[in-house]
């Protein structure tokens, strides 16, 4: 039986292509409001610059955070620090150090170069860390690093396209956390249609889940979603059934 306090996070954009993927601050604010209205309790998003590129630069991050906070007051907001946005770990560190408006949280992918040093900076700046575990190796790095006590939660994020493989991968990551005595809240999600299989298992295990246009463009039945609100509503239904 699932825990009644299962968290539901919406991942609004990333780099996927879909007519409803939000990129501007105004679009992100609108999609954020739709996700929260559908049941999201926290938001994860990637700011874009004026050229239409994902960015960690201070000004576009600040403008985006203000817009989303105005639309969704009191809702925790998580930004990405993925190497897909800035592959140079030194520049990524400099960008985060220069932020003028701080997110509540960031995802920090454990398999990336310089990530533990970045986590030290995040702790100094008072930004909560969501440890991104995209693979079993990431989970092992995380456990061995000893940084878990300084993080808010662990993100279990298998990227396998096959649903059965994704569920098996999530199970292995979860087992590594248990064996490593990591008591953090876990939020699970996958990629594409496999994300729903990962979500269903997570709810049954009492873990939080994440969905949104960053993770999948399709609903559990394979139909293309109209936007983040519809995806979050479907995830909220999974949580309700699990409870």
N, C-alpha and C positions, 0 to 999 in steps of 0.2 A: 504494500500500500504506500502511496506517495505521501510525503510530508505536506501538510497544509500550507507551509511557508515556502514552497518552491518558487525560486526567482525566475523571472522572465525578462530577458534582455532583447532589445531590438538592435540589429546591426544594419544601419540605414543605407549604406552605399558601397564603399570600396571601389573596385574598378570594373564591376560588371556593366554590361550594356543592356538597358531596358528603358523604355520610354519614361518610366516613373522614377528612375534612379536620380536622387537629388544631388546636386553639386554646389549650387550657389547657397549662400546663407539663408535666403528666403525659401528656397526649395527645401533645404534641410529642416528649417523650422516647421514648414507645413507637413512634411512627412513625419517629423518627430511627434507633432501633435496628434496625427492620425494613429501612430503606433501606440502612444500613451493612452489615447482614448480606447484603443482595442485591447489594452491590458499590459503593455510594457511597463516595467518598473524601473528600468535604466536604459540608457541609450549609448550605443557605440557608433562613432561616425568618423569620416575622413574629410577634413577640410580641403578645399580646392583653391588654387590661386586664380588670378584674372585670366591666365592663359588656358585654364581648364585642366591643370595638372594637380594631382594630389601633392600636398605640401605640409611641412612642419614649421614653416615660417611664422613668426610671431603675429604679424598683423592679420593675415587671413584666418589664422586660428582664433585670434581674439574676436574678430567680427562674427565668425561662425558661432563661437560659444555664446556670445551675447544674444544673438538672434534666437538660438535654440532655447536658451534659458528664459528669454522673454516669453516664448511660446509655451514652455513647459516648466514653470517655476517649481523648484524643489526636486526635480528629477535628476538623479546623478548622471553625469555625462562622461563617457570614456572616449579618449582619442587613441589612435593607433600610433605606434612608433616603429612600424614594420620597415625592414630593410628594403622592401619593395618601393617604399616612398623615398627613402634616402639610404642608399647602400653603403655610404662612407660612414663608419661608426663615429669618427671624430666630428664630422659635420652634424650628424644626428645629435650628438651630445651638445654641440654648440647651439643648435636650434632650440632644444628643450631648455637649456640654460637661459635663453633669451626670451622665453615666453613671458608675456606681460599679463595675460589673463590665463589662469590655470584651470585645467579640467579637474574634475573630481578624481578621475581614474585614468590610467592608460594601460593598454595591453603591451606587454614586453615579452617578445618571443624568445624563449630560452635557447633556441638553437642558433641565434645570430651573434656575430662577432661584436664584442664590446658590450654585451647586454648587461652583465653584472655591474660594470662601471656605470652604465646608464641607470640601473636600479638604485645605486648609491645616490646619484643626483636626484632621482625622483623622491627618495626618502627625505633627502635634505630639503626639498622644495615642498614637502607635505602632500605629494600627489600619491594616491593609492595605486598599487600595482596589481594588475590582473596578469598572472603568469601564463603566457601562451604556450601550450603544450601541443604542438602540431604532430608530434611523433613520439614513439617510445623512447628514442634517444633524448628528446627534449625533456621528457619526464625524468629520466635518469640524471641528466645534468641538473635539473631543478632540485631533486632530492639531495644530490651530493653537494650542491652549492651552499646549503644551509640558509638560504635566503627566504625560505617559506614563511618564517615567523614575522617577516617584514612585509608580507604581501596581504592583500585583501581576499583574493580568491584564486583558484586555479581554473584556467580555461582548457577544457579537454576538447581538442579540435582536430580529430582525424579527417584527412582530406581524401580518403579513398572514394572512388566513384561508385564502387559496388556497395550496396547497403550492408550486405553480410560482412564484407571486409571492414567496413567502417565501424560496425558494431563491435567486431572482434578487436579492432585497434583501440576503440574507446575502453573496452573492458581491460585490455592490457595496461593502458595508461592509468586507469583507475586502480588496478592492482598494485602498480608501482608506487602510487601515492599512499595506498594503505600500508604496504610493506615498509615504506619509508616514514611511517608515522606522521604524515602530513594531514592535519585535521581541518584544513581550510575548506570553506564552501567551494563546491565545484559547479561550474556551468558548462554544459556539454552542447556541442553542435557539430554538424558535418558540412558536407559540400553537395550542392545540387539535391537531387531526389534522395540521396543517401542521408541528408541531414535529418529527414523525418524519422528514419529508423533509429538514428542516434538519439534524437529527441525522445522518442517513445521509450527507449531503454532507460534513459536518464530519469524520466518522470517516474518510471516504475521503481527506480533505485532511490528516489527521493532527492535527486540532484536538480539544480537549476538548469534552464535551457536557454538557448539563443536562436533567434531566427531573424530574417530580414533579407533585403535584396543583396546584401554583401554575401550571404551564405547560399541563397537559392532563389531562383526565379519562379519556381513551381510550387504549387500546393501539394498536399499529401496524395491527392489523386492524379497528379501529373499535369494538371491544367496550369497554364501560365497565370501567375498572380497579377492582379491589377496594381499592386503597390505594397508598401510595408504594412499598412493597416490590415489588409486581408491576410497577409502571412502571420502577423502577430495574433490576429483573431483565431486563426487555425491552431496556432501553438497554445493559446489560452484554452481552447477546447480540449487539447490533449491534457493540459494540467487539470482542468476541471474533471475530466473522466478519471484521471489517476487518483484524484482526491476521493 
